[in-house]
Amino acid sequence: MTDRFHNPVDTRFGWGSLAQLAELTEHQTVALVTFPEARSLGLVDRIQALLGERLVYIVDDVQPNPDVAQLRGTYERFWQQAGECHTVIAVGGGSAIDTAKALIVGTASGTFDELLGLLASGKPFVPARSKVLIAAPTTAGTGSEVTPWATIWDCASLKKYSLHLECTWPTVAIIDPQLMLTVPGSVTISTGLDALSHALESVWNINANPISDTFAISAIEDILECLPRLHQNLSDPQLRSRMALAALKAGLAFSNTKTALAHSISYEMTLHYGLPHGIACSFTLPLVLGLAWGRDAARDQTLQRIFGNDLLQAQAKLRGFLHSLQVKTEFTDYGVSPSNAEAMIQFAMQGARGKNFIGTQAA
Ligand SMILES: NC(=O)c1ccc[n+]([C@@H]2O[C@H](COP(=O)([O-])OP(=O)(O)OC[C@H]3O[C@@H](n4cnc5c(N)ncnc54)[C@H](O)[C@@H]3O)[C@@H](O)[C@H]2O)c1
């Protein structure tokens, strides 16, 4: 048996590494996609100073969880006004990076609905045109800078689409922990838990192997140790750097395995109960750990390296960790009755991500 790991993203990590944008975009025209606070934080001015006249277009009104209702206008304006630019730089959390991934996929008609139609068909397609993507995360969470996926929400229709093409792998990822210093406490927690969920979901996954485990185990150990301390001291550069690296490692792990049951459940919790992504995909982790345990000897070995070999203690550790960050861990805490929770778990197991879960396979 041969284990494989593939990630094509040219990945750069370090305090101040955003400055690399200048040399990376020499002789190119560039569009910037960023989050609303980036202007008042001085980030847009800083990027403008780095890029000078190369920067020809800015999208700075990206809202959390990119939704078709806003994306349609953003997409069509982008292709009308900046269709000629060479590179799109996303500087922001997963919402800005995923928005940029949607923008770079050009349809023949230039309409967003053509893209949605292609996504709804669920079939692979080659876009009529596309752009180079550089991603610089400003949250330590989604790992979107080293994955090809973008989540596009349609809250009005209670749906979500997953965009995934060869061209939606970022060409370059710049992970500069300095950009994360301004992330508020609640977002620091929810994004950090998203990263923890990525790492655990890549372990209890039918696509896991010792290479993805290497990234996942290291990420989990760092997050369990570091996130509560960062919560107490948001301006600590060392803790910000460790969480940035942990989120990157978690991203690398699930870039090869994809996510699993906790994420499949999270989509329901976000669409129907309005939970932020990081909380929605982490509050079930103790429960999913219990469903994973004992399903596969190799997976148990990895889980036991992290949590020891007593399941109840392992679950208590994870539950205690989440509670210490003020995250509640039961469905009833979020207004979901036990029977609705059971139905949701069964439904989530049949979703595309749920089928990656080792417990679903063995069920
Ligand atoms: N593509 C993937 O592989 C992947 C993985 C996980 C999640 N996601 C998606 O990512 C999105 C969530 O991304 P997120 O958790 O990073 O949050 P986000 O991008 O929505 O940002 C959360 C909030 O923090 C603000 N913010 C971001 N960076 C900041 C900074 N440096 N300083 C101050 N404020 C800042 C944003 O404006 C926003 O209000 C969801 O849509 C989710 O579906 C994608």
The ligand as an ORCA input file, in Angstrom:
! r2SCAN-3c Opt
* xyz 0 1
  N     -12.652     26.879      1.748
  C     -12.479     26.156      2.830
  O     -11.729     25.169      2.811
  C     -13.202     26.574      4.073
  C     -12.972     25.904      5.285
  C     -13.649     26.342      6.411
  C     -14.531     27.414      6.340
  N     -14.765     28.015      5.146
  C     -15.678     29.185      5.021
  O     -15.027     30.329      5.572
  C     -16.012     31.228      6.066
  C     -15.646     31.655      7.472
  O     -14.361     32.206      7.475
  P     -13.689     32.712      8.829
  O     -14.083     31.795      9.913
  O     -12.268     32.939      8.566
  O     -14.446     34.079      9.150
  P     -14.778     35.348      8.232
  O     -13.881     35.434      7.070
  O     -16.247     35.328      7.972
  O     -14.425     36.515      9.253
  C     -15.130     36.622     10.480
  C     -15.229     38.086     10.886
  O     -13.957     38.565     11.241
  C     -13.626     39.739     10.505
  N     -12.183     39.698     10.316
  C     -11.474     38.840      9.535
  N     -10.155     39.064      9.689
  C     -10.012     40.067     10.589
  C      -8.887     40.741     11.164
  N      -7.628     40.408     10.849
  N      -9.129     41.727     12.057
  C     -10.398     42.055     12.408
  N     -11.495     41.465     11.897
  C     -11.302     40.478     10.999
  C     -14.480     39.629      9.248
  O     -14.762     40.875      8.645
  C     -15.737     38.981      9.775
  O     -16.613     39.936     10.319
  C     -17.354     30.499      5.986
  O     -18.057     30.959      4.847
  C     -16.960     29.046      5.821
  O     -17.912     28.300      5.116
  C     -14.090     27.642      4.040
*
